[in-house]
């Protein structure tokens, strides 16, 4: 990827983080850290890799992006608004009475939201079905699913992980936002997640590991795919990435940022 | 009913290219014709019901019309949250098919009994719940559900049920069918337990009792059923279901009657509110649960004797 393109995507990522902060603060909502960790994954998809047309949000030949870790909804809303799926003004309503932008995405609430998520462990099966339908109908669509590491605790993830390779869904790519922290504890302390890449490989997936904040690496990982196997990208990320006092801290799973937190954080996101 | 289902799914597959059949590794040999005729639209998902529901939702949101199949408890409560969000919340037009209503899989034990599924499926917002009473109603319901772009639960009995006379009257979702015209006492049934009601009606002829029997196949919309009961001017209506008391036909109908302020003496005949501690064939377990024709006869005679 040309350097100017990476720089451009980097600027978008900064804007997305600024949006996440201001939305979370005004809604007095948490999940800032979980939203920050997947910003580059979403920016790479929405602004570079995925074939999408905001003016034809329902085009059958579009690629599908599924935010299976629905608690990072602020990151999704920011990307969709910046990409032109709906007016930027709408994100100010996030979490407010009467708004359509809840703390977890709801299909049909706004253009570009492919599925309702919020309960973990659904996105991979949904994406697998969409990938199969795309292949049956030869639409050329690819399906991208963003999951969290904590989400890999869910048994349904592994049902889907067993199933998709057997059907050769080469148009399905999953990125695991491996930020090492789930809601209340380090994710590797609660279940035997590691070795994560090798697990998926053993299930028959093409599996790669990348620095999930390196936009060049993330774009390259999303852009290459095999014809015959689904792909998993184990994206090593940092919860709270981008703001020094949030990085790697469990506090920022649930804690809503105060006005002071926001001003300190925005100063770091220039 | 199971055979009617597999015959009809082939017909639907032939007439509508969107129709797919997904099974959680059940229906051995029964799905062969669909698989052989429409190989790309057949998926044996393995024993992974949660994934089956999510995949079917992904297919449905991409324009397909999946019917997904397993035994009642596995098709419903095993993957309940996937049904709740992926199907109901997103209104993905998938038909969840549960085979083995009530005690159909009697000797297999409580893990395989379907005595709570109606209540659970009815509780889901946006879910259509249909319990056909015989093979004809099964085929009719499948066609009707395909014509509706919404999620649905289709609760089937087992194999070998007869088609009841009277059930060939036109089928429309939400509109009960009269299986036998009668007067004074009504029996509202849902599902294949209809056979016991009809048998009871035969036994009651000698007593000069002719129950009015209706099949309430659509349990998620009972407005027309209330109307049907009101028009029949019945002194008492028994509700008969191979399902526990929570959320089934009785509770649903009692609620709808109350909402519409229609006064009817409603008598519940349900499976007990507990898992049975014996196993046995379906006919045996129906007797244990007092859902069989003889128990119905006794109950109806006691109602008459009581002068109700």
Interface residues (C-beta under 8 A of the other chain):
Chain A: X60 X106 X107 X108 X114 X115 X116 X118 X119 X121 X122 X124 X125 X126 X127 X128 X129 X130 X131 X132 X133 X134 X136 X137 X155 X156 X159 X160 X162 X163
Chain B: X40 X41 X45 X46 X48 X50 X51 X53 X54 X55 X56 X57 X58 X59 X60 X61 X62 X63 X64 X81 X82 X85 X86 X89 X90
